[in-house]
């Protein structure tokens, strides 16, 4: 009740007591009690160095060049290459401009379309990443979109394709392949 009446004579000693108890407990036991209890139960949480290492992985670490699909290509030629590939998506360009991503399901469900540009228009929405972003973001975006490749684009112009990141290479960077 003294706190409700704005009696600060109780708050200041309480704050000092909390600081002293934290200092003493930190001196006596460096490992937080929750981590110690987790280890006792057989649960090993990632340490600071592991978390730091995972956040240091960037898209630019694994970006690679790949030949995109031309917007003017015929769907028949693309369908022939589908049988040879296990991929789920391909970047589509026209000249030096990235139009978007074309997925396997778009190709298979294209009724009456002759060209890739019939499926993917220039200002279509598509997932992408920038080279300086964390690799975990690329993995998250691939999972949400259900694709296995993401275009890496310039921050100044999202239609400038710098390369791609693929799911197998991303998993390999995390040591999960």
Secondary structure as GFF3:
##gff-version 3
##sequence-region A 1 177
A	DSSP	alpha_helix	8	28	.	.	.	ID=ss1
A	DSSP	alpha_helix	33	40	.	.	.	ID=ss2
A	DSSP	alpha_helix	48	56	.	.	.	ID=ss3
A	DSSP	three_ten_helix	59	61	.	.	.	ID=ss4
A	DSSP	beta_strand	69	70	.	.	.	ID=ss5
A	DSSP	alpha_helix	75	82	.	.	.	ID=ss6
A	DSSP	beta_strand	89	94	.	.	.	ID=ss7
A	DSSP	beta_strand	97	103	.	.	.	ID=ss8
A	DSSP	alpha_helix	104	108	.	.	.	ID=ss9
A	DSSP	three_ten_helix	116	118	.	.	.	ID=ss10
A	DSSP	beta_strand	128	129	.	.	.	ID=ss11
A	DSSP	alpha_helix	135	145	.	.	.	ID=ss12
A	DSSP	beta_strand	149	153	.	.	.	ID=ss13
A	DSSP	beta_strand	161	166	.	.	.	ID=ss14
A	DSSP	alpha_helix	167	173	.	.	.	ID=ss15
###
